[in-house]
């Protein structure tokens, strides 16, 4: 059985679409629609449950969401149960271009632990926001949402095996929040 640590968080179901069981998912990257996935794993009460996707079952809606039809999902009532559930893809099914590219897709960092080179571990990256091309990592530190710019000049190390990223946090940024 796959563990969440062995999977890539691809998105979250946020609402139903129509009455035929389709769901809308907020996506963390373009992996859902870029790959012709045959299945996804859905986190249901802490366990990963596989669901097959029929041919053409994933349709892009806009830059932040996709429409997904899961096999045997044929009613709005069934689909409503999945709202809020996270969607995962087994790392073996995540394409190599993520690992081989010189440029990091920031969306793959959701769930990684953020380590500041001076202050040590700060917390888990909960979300990625794009403000007109300015990418920021979203963390919660001491119950305070913190936005940290994701810039090449601040990048130090990425450890995919341990799911950590080490960066130089801009001077004074954390003091501003905390």
C-alpha positions as CSV (number, residue, x, y, z in Angstrom):
1,X,0.0,0.0,0.0
2,X,1.3,3.4,-1.0
3,X,2.0,6.0,1.7
4,X,1.3,9.7,1.2
5,X,5.1,10.3,1.6
6,X,5.6,8.3,-1.6
7,X,3.1,10.4,-3.6
8,X,2.9,13.8,-5.2
9,X,0.0,16.1,-4.0
10,X,-1.6,17.0,-7.4
11,X,-4.7,18.9,-6.1
12,X,-7.8,19.0,-4.0
13,X,-11.5,18.4,-4.9
14,X,-13.3,21.7,-4.2
15,X,-16.8,21.2,-5.6
16,X,-19.1,19.2,-7.9
17,X,-19.8,20.0,-11.5
18,X,-23.3,19.2,-12.9
19,X,-25.3,16.1,-11.9
20,X,-23.3,13.3,-13.5
21,X,-20.7,13.0,-10.8
22,X,-18.0,15.3,-12.1
23,X,-15.8,17.1,-9.7
24,X,-13.8,20.3,-9.9
25,X,-10.3,20.1,-8.4
26,X,-7.9,23.0,-7.5
27,X,-4.6,21.8,-9.0
28,X,-1.1,22.2,-7.7
29,X,0.5,21.9,-11.1
30,X,-0.4,20.8,-14.6
31,X,0.3,17.2,-14.0
32,X,-3.3,16.2,-13.9
33,X,-4.1,17.4,-17.4
34,X,-0.6,17.1,-18.9
35,X,-0.4,13.4,-18.3
36,X,-3.0,11.0,-19.6
37,X,-3.5,9.5,-16.2
38,X,-5.4,6.2,-15.9
39,X,-5.9,6.6,-12.2
40,X,-5.3,8.9,-9.2
41,X,-5.2,8.2,-5.4
42,X,-7.7,10.1,-3.2
43,X,-7.0,10.6,0.5
44,X,-10.2,9.4,2.2
45,X,-10.0,9.6,6.0
46,X,-6.2,9.3,6.0
47,X,-6.0,6.4,3.5
48,X,-5.1,6.5,-0.2
49,X,-7.8,5.0,-2.3
50,X,-7.2,4.4,-6.0
51,X,-9.8,5.6,-8.6
52,X,-9.7,5.0,-12.3
53,X,-10.2,7.8,-14.7
54,X,-12.1,7.1,-18.0
55,X,-10.6,8.2,-21.2
56,X,-11.0,12.0,-21.5
57,X,-12.0,12.1,-17.8
58,X,-9.8,15.1,-17.0
59,X,-10.6,18.5,-18.7
60,X,-8.7,21.7,-18.0
61,X,-11.0,24.5,-16.9
62,X,-8.6,27.4,-16.3
63,X,-5.0,28.0,-14.9
64,X,-5.9,26.8,-11.5
65,X,-8.5,24.0,-11.8
66,X,-9.6,21.0,-13.8
67,X,-12.8,19.0,-14.2
68,X,-12.4,15.3,-13.3
69,X,-14.7,12.3,-13.7
70,X,-13.8,9.3,-11.7
71,X,-14.9,5.9,-13.0
72,X,-18.2,4.7,-11.6
73,X,-19.0,8.2,-10.2
74,X,-22.4,8.8,-11.7
75,X,-24.2,11.1,-9.4
76,X,-23.8,14.4,-7.7
77,X,-24.6,12.8,-4.4
78,X,-21.6,10.4,-4.7
79,X,-19.4,13.2,-5.9
80,X,-20.2,15.5,-2.9
81,X,-18.5,13.0,-0.6
82,X,-15.2,13.8,-2.2
83,X,-15.2,17.6,-1.7
84,X,-12.2,18.5,0.4
85,X,-10.3,15.3,-0.4
86,X,-6.8,15.6,-1.7
87,X,-5.7,14.0,-5.0
88,X,-2.3,12.2,-5.2
89,X,-0.2,10.7,-7.9
90,X,2.3,7.9,-7.1
91,X,5.8,9.3,-7.5
92,X,6.6,6.5,-10.0
93,X,3.9,8.1,-12.3
94,X,5.3,11.6,-11.9
95,X,7.2,12.4,-15.1
96,X,10.9,12.6,-15.1
97,X,10.9,16.2,-16.5
98,X,10.2,17.4,-12.9
99,X,13.4,15.7,-11.7
100,X,15.6,16.4,-14.8
101,X,14.7,20.0,-15.4
102,X,17.1,22.7,-14.3
103,X,14.1,24.8,-13.4
104,X,12.0,23.6,-10.4
105,X,8.2,23.6,-10.8
106,X,7.3,25.3,-7.5
107,X,4.0,23.4,-7.3
108,X,5.9,20.1,-6.6
109,X,7.2,21.7,-3.3
110,X,3.8,21.6,-1.6
111,X,4.2,19.3,1.4
112,X,8.0,19.9,1.5
113,X,9.6,21.2,4.7
114,X,11.1,24.7,4.3
115,X,14.5,25.1,5.9
116,X,16.1,28.5,6.3
117,X,19.9,28.4,6.1
118,X,20.3,30.4,9.3
119,X,17.1,29.7,11.3
120,X,16.8,25.9,10.6
121,X,13.4,24.3,9.9
122,X,10.5,26.7,9.6
123,X,7.6,24.5,8.6
124,X,5.8,22.8,5.8
125,X,5.0,24.5,2.5
126,X,1.2,24.5,2.4
127,X,0.6,26.4,-0.9
128,X,2.2,28.2,-3.8
129,X,0.8,31.5,-5.0
130,X,1.6,33.3,-8.2
131,X,1.3,37.0,-8.1
132,X,1.8,38.1,-11.8
133,X,4.8,35.8,-12.2
134,X,6.2,36.4,-8.7
135,X,6.0,33.0,-7.0
136,X,5.7,32.8,-3.2
137,X,5.8,29.8,-0.9
138,X,3.0,29.9,1.8
139,X,3.9,28.5,5.2
140,X,2.2,28.9,8.6
141,X,4.6,29.8,11.4
142,X,3.3,30.3,15.0
143,X,-0.3,30.4,13.6
144,X,0.7,33.2,11.2
145,X,0.6,32.8,7.4
146,X,4.0,33.7,6.0
147,X,4.7,34.4,2.3
148,X,8.3,33.7,1.2
149,X,9.5,34.7,-2.3
150,X,10.7,31.7,-4.4
151,X,13.6,33.2,-6.2
152,X,16.7,31.5,-7.8
153,X,19.1,33.7,-5.9
154,X,17.7,32.4,-2.6
155,X,17.7,28.7,-3.5
156,X,20.4,26.6,-1.8
157,X,19.3,22.9,-1.9
158,X,16.5,20.6,-2.7
159,X,16.3,17.1,-1.1
160,X,13.5,15.2,-2.9
161,X,14.1,12.0,-0.9
162,X,13.5,13.8,2.5
163,X,11.1,16.3,1.0
164,X,13.0,19.4,2.1
165,X,14.1,22.6,0.5
166,X,16.8,24.9,1.9
167,X,16.8,28.5,1.1
168,X,18.2,31.9,2.2
169,X,15.2,33.8,3.5
170,X,15.4,37.5,2.6
171,X,16.8,39.6,5.6
172,X,14.0,40.9,7.8
173,X,11.2,39.0,6.1
174,X,10.4,36.7,9.0
175,X,10.7,39.6,11.5
176,X,8.1,41.4,9.5
177,X,5.6,38.6,10.1
178,X,6.6,37.4,13.5
